[in-house]
């Protein structure tokens, strides 16, 4: 059975959606860089083990990432699932878990990497916005796309209204991606040649499990 470790920094609503989906996988632990993260309480209530690796307790990003990596590897997960984990991971960390770290980002990558994606989408005048699940590489928000869900940008939208609609799609998309990994429909590229991950070009397929108007992108190794 597929095993995962989930990383969070706050409420962890995507983590909660994953736990509530009752997927055919094992969530071995939920780890946060903040002891105050309310998502830890949600995870404990669901019977999931929780850990805290406080980034403020370490003198550098590298020291924190080393401690985080040691904690993760105790659980030997097949995938490390970033679900609102608000730390930029070092290249050394990513290299150690190459092809096993996935993230969900609130935009249709490659558009709007980084922060404030909903405001930027509105300011750019795009008609479609959404969320992307992707493999994590050393370049922030530039890893190969696994799947996407799209929502329209409506007249009169403000960032909060748009964020609410996108988040609703995230709560469908992320569990669906993990279900596909668990079933073997999507492959984990384990120790794939880095050039494979960096150059992968996804193709669009229809995804009936998402709401009308959404689409999924599937990478060519699947």
C-alpha positions in Angstrom: 0.0 0.0 0.0 1.2 3.5 -0.8 2.6 5.4 2.2 2.9 9.1 2.5 4.1 11.8 4.9 2.3 15.1 4.8 4.0 18.4 5.6 1.9 21.4 6.7 2.5 24.8 8.2 -1.0 26.0 9.2 -4.6 24.7 9.2 -3.8 22.1 6.6 -7.2 22.1 4.8 -5.7 20.0 1.9 -4.3 17.6 4.5 -7.8 17.4 6.0 -9.3 16.7 2.6 -6.8 13.9 2.0 -7.6 12.3 5.4 -11.3 12.6 4.9 -11.1 11.0 1.4 -10.4 7.6 3.0 -7.9 6.8 0.3 -6.3 3.4 -0.2 -3.0 4.5 1.3 -1.3 5.0 4.7 -0.6 8.5 6.0 2.3 7.6 8.2 2.7 11.0 9.8 1.8 14.7 9.5 4.8 16.9 10.1 4.7 20.7 10.7 7.4 23.3 11.1 5.1 25.1 13.6 3.9 23.6 16.8 0.9 26.1 16.7 -0.3 24.7 13.3 -4.0 23.9 13.8 -3.8 21.1 11.3 -1.8 19.1 13.8 -5.0 18.9 16.0 -7.0 17.8 13.0 -4.5 15.1 12.2 -4.4 13.8 15.8 -8.2 13.7 15.9 -8.1 11.5 12.8 -5.7 9.1 14.5 -2.7 10.2 12.5 0.8 10.5 14.1 2.1 14.1 14.2 5.6 15.6 14.6 7.0 19.1 14.8 10.3 20.2 13.4 10.4 23.8 14.3 12.5 25.8 11.8 13.2 28.5 14.4 15.2 26.0 16.4 17.8 25.7 13.7 20.6 28.2 12.7 20.1 27.8 9.0 17.8 26.5 6.3 20.3 23.7 5.6 20.3 22.6 9.3 16.5 22.7 9.4 16.2 20.7 6.2 18.6 18.1 7.5 16.5 17.7 10.6 13.3 17.5 8.6 14.8 14.9 6.3 15.9 12.7 9.2 12.4 12.9 10.6 10.7 12.1 7.3 13.0 9.1 6.5 12.1 7.5 9.8 8.7 6.7 8.2 10.2 5.5 4.8 7.3 7.1 2.8 6.7 6.5 -0.9 5.7 10.1 -1.3 6.2 13.3 0.7 3.1 15.5 0.2 3.4 19.2 0.7 0.0 20.6 1.8 0.4 24.3 2.7 4.0 23.8 3.8 5.3 27.4 3.8 9.1 26.7 3.6 11.3 26.8 0.5 13.2 23.5 0.6 16.9 23.5 -0.3 18.2 21.7 -3.4 20.1 19.3 -1.2 16.8 18.2 0.5 15.1 17.8 -2.8 18.0 15.8 -4.2 17.7 13.3 -1.3 14.0 12.7 -2.1 14.2 13.2 -5.8 10.9 12.2 -7.6 9.1 11.6 -4.3 8.0 15.1 -3.2 4.8 16.6 -4.6 3.1 19.9 -4.0 -0.2 21.7 -4.7 0.1 25.3 -5.9 -2.8 27.8 -6.3 -2.4 28.6 -9.9 -2.3 27.0 -13.3 1.5 26.6 -13.5 3.6 27.7 -15.2 1.6 30.9 -14.7 2.0 32.7 -11.4 4.6 30.8 -9.5 5.3 32.1 -6.0 3.0 34.0 -3.7 -0.2 36.2 -4.1 -1.4 34.1 -7.1 -5.1 35.1 -7.0 -4.3 38.8 -6.9 -1.9 38.5 -9.7 -4.3 36.4 -11.8 -7.0 39.2 -11.4 -4.5 41.9 -12.2 -3.3 40.0 -15.3 -6.8 39.8 -16.6 -6.8 36.0 -17.1 -10.2 34.3 -17.7 -9.2 30.9 -16.2 -7.3 30.3 -13.0 -6.9 27.2 -10.9 -4.6 24.8 -9.0 -1.7 22.5 -10.0 -0.2 19.4 -8.4 3.4 19.0 -9.4 6.6 17.2 -8.6 8.9 19.4 -6.5 12.3 20.3 -8.0 15.0 22.7 -6.8 13.5 25.4 -8.9 10.5 26.8 -7.0 7.1 25.9 -8.5 8.7 24.7 -11.8 8.5 20.9 -11.3 6.7 18.7 -13.8 2.9 19.0 -13.7 1.0 16.0 -12.5 -2.6 17.4 -12.6 -4.5 20.6 -12.8 -8.0 21.9 -12.0 -9.4 25.1 -13.6 -11.9 27.6 -12.4 -13.2 30.6 -14.3 -12.3 34.1 -13.2 -15.6 35.9 -12.8 -16.4 39.6 -13.3 -16.2 41.3 -9.9 -13.9 38.6 -8.4 -11.6 39.8 -5.6 -8.7 37.6 -4.4 -10.7 36.1 -1.5 -13.6 35.0 -3.7 -11.3 33.5 -6.3 -9.2 31.8 -3.6 -12.3 30.2 -2.2 -13.3 28.6 -5.5 -9.7 27.5 -6.2 -9.4 26.0 -2.8 -12.6 24.0 -3.3 -11.0 22.5 -6.4 -7.7 21.8 -4.5 -9.7 19.7 -2.1 -10.9 17.5 -5.0 -7.7 17.5 -7.0 -5.1 16.5 -4.4 -7.0 13.4 -3.1 -7.7 12.4 -6.6 -4.0 12.6 -7.6 -3.1 10.5 -4.5 -5.8 8.0 -5.4 -4.2 7.6 -8.8 -0.8 7.1 -7.3 -2.2 4.5 -4.9 -3.9 2.6 -7.7 -0.8 2.6 -9.9 -2.4 4.7 -12.6 0.3 7.4 -11.9 3.8 6.2 -11.5 6.3 7.5 -8.9 9.5 8.3 -10.9 11.8 7.2 -7.9 15.4 7.7 -9.0 14.5 9.0 -12.5 17.2 10.9 -14.4 16.8 14.6 -13.4 16.5 15.5 -17.0 13.4 13.4 -17.3 11.7 15.4 -14.6 12.9 18.7 -15.8 11.9 18.2 -19.5 8.6 16.4 -19.0 5.8 17.9 -21.1 2.3 16.9 -19.8 -0.7 16.2 -22.0 -4.3 17.2 -21.3 -6.9 14.5 -20.5 -10.5 14.8 -19.3 -11.0 14.0 -15.7 -14.6 13.0 -14.8 -13.9 13.2 -11.1 -13.4 16.9 -11.2 -16.1 19.5 -11.5 -17.4 20.7 -14.9 -14.9 22.8 -16.7 -11.9 21.3 -14.9 -9.1 19.3 -16.6 -6.3 17.1 -15.6 -2.8 17.1 -17.0 -0.9 13.8 -16.9 2.8 13.6 -17.4 4.2 11.4 -20.2 5.8 8.7 -17.9 2.3 7.6 -16.8 
